[in-house]
């Protein structure tokens, strides 16, 4: 039945032959957990892992799939960080309110309004 559903929905099974389930006291390993992906994404799969070294207090091992979507994630350690607790929010509010009064609402586009506020 599972095979019929996979075929009807045009899914692909990514799992390799590594087991994802273990009955610890019997040393019994099986492949029970499946990673299914739309066949249209199959060429974007870059890696599949069974995390059997993770202590999850479960008889199932977590599985992890890497999918390349064509962009790089920004390294958070290099990203600019702001300490919002140090901000003078009262002064910010006063400045913003004084600027809003000077904006003629109907004559500016949303982009121009955004520029004016962030200025």
N, C-alpha and C positions, 0 to 999 in steps of 0.2 A: 504494500500500500504506500509506503514511504517513497519507494522508487517511482511509482506512478505519479505521485504529487510532485516530486522533483522534476520529472519529465514534463508534466503539464504546465508547471510554472516556469519552465526554462531555467532552472537552477543548476549550479555545478557544485559538487562536493569537493572541498579543498583539502580535506584531511589526507595525511599520508598514512603510513602503516603503524605509526606510534600509538600505543594504547592511551586512552583518556580516562580509564576506570580501573580501580584496583581494590580487590577485597584483601585487605592487608593481612589478616590472620590466615588466609589460604594461599597467598601469593598468586592470586588469579588476576590476570590483566586482560582487558578487552577494549575494543574501540566502541564506545557508546555515544560519545558526544560528537556531533557533526558541526562543521562550519559550512554553511550554505551561502552561496553568493549568486547574484544574478549573472547569467552567462554574458551579459553585456559588460560586466566588470572584470571578467576573468583575466584579461590581459593587463590589468592594473595591480594584480596580486604580486607582492614582492617577497613575502615571507609567511610561513606558517610555523607555529611553535606549540608544543605541548609543554606546559610549565610544570613538569613533574617534580621539580625540586622545591616548589613552593609548598609551605605547610599551611594548608587551607582547612585543616581539621575536617576534611571531607574525603570520601572515597573517589570523588571525581577530580581530575586534574583540570586546572583552567587551561583554556586554549586561547591563543593570541594570533591574530592575523594582521599583517601590514598591507595596506592598500595605498598605492601612490596615486595621488589626485592631481599631480602636476604643479604643486607649489611647495615652498619650504615654510615650515613653521618658524616663527621668530624665537630665538633663544631668549627665554625669560630673564636669565641672569644679565643679559646685555641690554634689555629693554629699560627705557627711562622709567624710574619709579618716583612717585610723588608721595610725600607724607602729608596727607590731607588733615591730620590733626594739628599741624603747625600753621595751617592757613588762618588768616584773619577773616573769618566768614562775615563778620559785621561790616568790615570795610568793603569786601567783595560785593555784598548786598547793596550797600550805599552807592558804589560806583556803577553797578549794573542798573539800579533804579534810575540814577541820574541820566544814564545813556538812553534808556528806554523812552523817557519823556521826550528826548530830542529826535526820535525816529518817526518820520511821517509814514504811517502804516501803509497806505494805499499805493505809494509811489515806488516801493522797493519789492523786488522779487524775493523769494524765500532764501536764495543763495546770498543776495545782498544783505538781507537781514541777519543771516548767519555770520557773514563777514563782519558786520557792524558790531554784533554782540561779542564775538570772539576777539575783536580788536581791543 
